[in-house]
């Protein structure tokens, strides 16, 4: 019995069959669910990261930040990075506190306010006070602070 297909038609038919088979396997791979019972984060390849990498980065530890609205950060690295992110900076500005290195590792609103108050008090002691620290020199070369100079000038001694 002779086939009704010639060589070219047979080649085209086999190519179409091969393409259909490849398309079916690709769609099966896309539809397949990835088994992830421990809810590990996904890696760059779309698969869960290995357990050792999960433990290495400390992704099992949850850090909550009250300043960020009790937002959760998983792992030390993400927690450290969040102090430079917009959410933390914006909330610190809303509290009227500058976001400096002094406030890293501070996650409580009360702690942040207390620390800011202490910093302001410490800076208040070190602030420049013109009444006591501004110096004036008379014609003879004597140096006085502002208060003493104005008193002596009022009395007419200078």
CORRA-V217819 format. One record per helix or strand. SS is the DSSP state (H for helix, E for strand). FROM is the first residue (numbers start at 1). TO is the last residue. If there is no record, write none. Layout:
{{SS & FROM & TO} {SS & FROM & TO}}
//
This chain:
{{H & 7 & 31} {E & 42 & 42} {E & 48 & 48} {H & 51 & 56} {E & 62 & 65} {E & 71 & 74} {H & 76 & 84} {H & 86 & 95} {H & 101 & 103} {H & 109 & 126} {H & 130 & 133} {E & 135 & 137} {E & 143 & 145} {H & 146 & 155}}
//
